[in-house]
């Protein structure tokens, strides 16, 4: 057989059955998220990052694809969603593969059982050995196959199964700063670089700062989050402002400053940007409206924000206008 391409089949991570939603919207458990990230790191370590990632749009599969992709060091913006993968059998999955770019050397499908297992057994030219626990592709398990050179003309038995990798056999902690780093941390490396915005407006010649409640509503904060792979710190900060505070605006080209904080067993660095708010999203359209938001004076923001390191940055912003 002339094998020139690779196919990665990734089943979604462990999902949360306790949430009362339709099957399509069932989310991942934290365990499922970590497993997807471990598989993503392993893919990067093996130097087999896909050229194309196609996922079922179901919540548990899409988030699995995103978590794995980011752990590889890539942005999730290029992931393709294909409705045919949800509840698909082998025939539908073959149609998805046939529509992949002809020059894609390595493709990863993220989906569901029994479709992925059925496709794997149909493609493999040798019988696929099932593990002692009777499971072939448990949640967040990755199968790697060597494939012929045309995604559109696949036939039964045309592929060679190289490996099946379960997240449980991979290290629990994540290498830092990259896939081959020697330091181990509780989360993937990209978690420890973050960005934040201080949203502001000027009313009647006076600056006002927009503050929101923390996720558990115990403190006042400004939008902050992980710098997403594939996005600049400014772009990540803009995304956090939209999601957490429901605002959009003009973000300064350079950061006001930065600070460090302890989280996930290590030190995170946070770049802080000023953002002049130009649009406030309506409450009904604001993703995290449960937080609440309020405009306060720079003095009140500096004194009441949970992160004390923000105080001189708020003062610096106020003095600049």
N, C-alpha and C positions, 0 to 999 in steps of 0.2 A: 504493500500500500504506500502511496505517495502522500505523506502527511506534511502539510505546509502551514496549517493554521491551528488555533487552539480555541476551544469552547470551554467556558467556565459556567457551571450551573450552581447557583447559590439559592438555597431555600431561605425564606425569610426567618428572622429570629423568633424567639419565644414570645408569643403574644399574650395579652392580658384578657382572659375570659371573664374577669369580674366586672368589666365595664359594660354597662347596658347599652350597647350600640349595635347597629347592623354589622354583619360580618365584614363588609367592605371597609368599614371605618374602625375596625378593632385595632387598638394600638399595640405597640411593643411593650413588654415589661422592661425594666432597667436591665435585667439579665440578658434580654434579647438584644438590647442596644450594645452592651459591652461585648457580647459574642460577635456581633457584626463588626465591631471595631477591631477585635482581635484577628478576625479573618482578613480585614483590610490591611492591617499591619503585616500579616504573614504574606499576603499577595505582593506587597511592596518588597519585602525581604527576599522573596523568590524571584524578583524582577519579572513579574508577569502581570503588570498593570494593564487592564484591557484598553483597547482602542475605542471600543463601543460598549456602553452599558445600557441594557434595555430592561425595564422593570415593569412588573404589574403595578398599576396605579393604586391598588389597595394599600391602605395606610401602613400595615405591617411590612409589606414588601418594599414600598417606596422609602420608608425610613431606614430599613435595612440597607438598601442600596446607597442612600445618602451617607449613613454612618460608615459603611465600608469604604466608600469612595473618599471621604474626607480623611479617614485614617491612612489611606494610601498616600495622602499628600495632595490630592486633587480637589478642585472645586466640584460641587454637586450640580452646577448649572448645566452641564452637558449631558446629564442623565436623560435618557429617552423613556417616556411612559407609553406603554402600549396596552390598551384595554383587552386585547386578545389574550394576554397572558393570564388574566384573572379567570379562574375556573377552566383553564385550557387543558386539552389533551395533547398528545404528541402531534397530531396533524396541525392544530393551531400554532403550536410552538415552532414547527417546521416552517410555517408560513411567515412567522416573525423573523426567523433566521434568514429566510430567502429574501426578505426586504432589507437586510443589513447592507451597508455599503460594500460593494464588491471588493474593495481594497482593504477591508478591515481584517487585519491579521489575527486579532484576538478579540473575541466577543464574550461578554458575560450576560447571562440571562438571570434575572432575580425573580423568583416566582414561588409557586405553591406545589405541594403534593396533592394528589398522586401524579399530576402531569409531569413534573420534572423527573421523578423516578421512572415513569413509563418511557419518557424520551431517552433517558440514560440507557435503559436496558435495550431499547430499540436500536440505538446508535452503536453500542459496543459490539465488536465482532467476537469477543469472548464472553462467556457467561460472567455476570457480575456477582461477586461474592458478597453475601449479606453478613453483617457483623453478628456476633453471638447474641446480642440483644434483639435481633430480628429486625433492626432498623437499617435502612439503606442511606437515606438522606434525612437525618434528624434536623431540627431547627438550626439555622445558621451554619449548615454543613455545606462544604464546597467540593464539587466534583470537577476534575480537570481532564479534558479529553483532547487528543490529537485528532485533527480533522482533515478531510480532503480540501482541495484548493477552491471549491466553489460552494458558497452558502446556499445556492439555489437548487443544487442537484444532489442533495443528500439521500442516501439509501440505507436500508437496514444493514447493520453490521459494518458501516463504512468508517467507524472511528475506533481509536484505541484509548481505553481508559488508563490514564497515568496514575491518578491518585484520588482518594476521597479523604478530605481533611475536616475533622470535627473541631469546633472551638474549644471543647473540653481538654484537648491534648496540647493546647497552646498555652504559653505563659499567661498568668492572670494579670500581670502588670505590663505596662507599655514602655518601650524603649524611648529614651530622651537623649538628644534632641530630635533624632530621626530614626528610621527603621533599624539602623545598626548601632544606635547609641548604647553605651554601657550602663548609664543610669536608668533605673526603672521607676516609673511613676504610676499613680492610680488611674490616670486618664491618658489618652493619646497626646502626643507632643503639642499639637496645635491648640489644645485647651489652655495652655499656660501663657499665650499671647492674646491679650484682650484689647478692646477699644471701647471708648465711652464718649458721650456728648454731653455738653452743658447747653440745653436749649434756652434761647432767650428771645425777648422781643423788647421794643422800646415803645412805651406808651406815654404821651404827654411829656416827652423828654426824659422819662425815667425808665431805667432798665428793669425788666422783670425776668426771673428765672423760673422755668417750668420744672417742678419736682413731681415725683410719683411715689407711690407706696412700693415697698419691697414686695417680693412675691408672696411672702407670708403676712404682709401688712404690718410688720413690726416697726419699720423704720421708713424715713424719707430717703429717696435715692434719686439719681439721674440714670438714664438708660446706659447700660453697660452689658457687654457680652463677649463671647469668644470671637477672635478674628477668624472668619471663615476661610478655609483654603480656597484659593481662586479669587478672593476679594482683597482689595487693599484695606488698610485699617480704617480709612475714611468711609469706604463703601460699607464695611461691616458696621461701623458706627451709625451710618444712615439707616441701615436695616433695623438695628436695635431701637433707634428712635421711633421708627414707624411702628414696630411691633409692640414695644413696651409703653411708649408714650402717645402713640397715635398722632405723630407730627412729622412733617417733612420740612426741609429748608435748605439753606445754603451753609455748607460745612467749610470751615476755614481750611486752606491748603496745608498749613502746618499746625502741629499740635500745640495746645496751650502748655502742655507739660505731660508728665507721667508720674505714676506711683506704683508701688509694689504691694501685694497683699498675699496672704497665705490661704491657699485653698487646694483641696485634693492632695494633701500631703506634701505640697511644694510651694514655691513662690511663683505667683503670676505677675506679669508686668502689664500695666494698663496705660495706653496712650489716650489722652483726653483732648477732645476737639470742641471748639465753640461752634454752635449751630444757630444761625438766625432763622427762626421759624417763619415760614411763609404760608404754611397750610396746616390747619388743625382738622384731623379726621373726625367725622361725626361719631358720637358714642356708639351707635348701632353698627358702625363699620370698623370700629377700633378693636383689634384682635385681643387686647388684654385690658379691656375697659374695667375689669374688676379691681384694678389697681387704684383707680381714681387719679386725678391730676389737679394741680393747683399752681397758679402763678404767684410767686412771692418775691420780695425784695432780695437783692444780693446779700444783704446783711442777714436776713432770716435764713436764706439758703445756706450761707456759710456756717451759721451757728447750729442748724438743725439737720443737715445732711449726715447720714450715718458715717460715711467715709471722711474722716477728718482731713485726710490728705487733699481733699477737694477744696478746702477752705482757701488756701492761697491762690488756687487756680480761679475760683469764683471771683476773688478780689482782683486778680490780675485782669480778668475779662471785664469787670465793671470799670476798672481804671482806664481801659483801652478805648472806651467809647465816650 
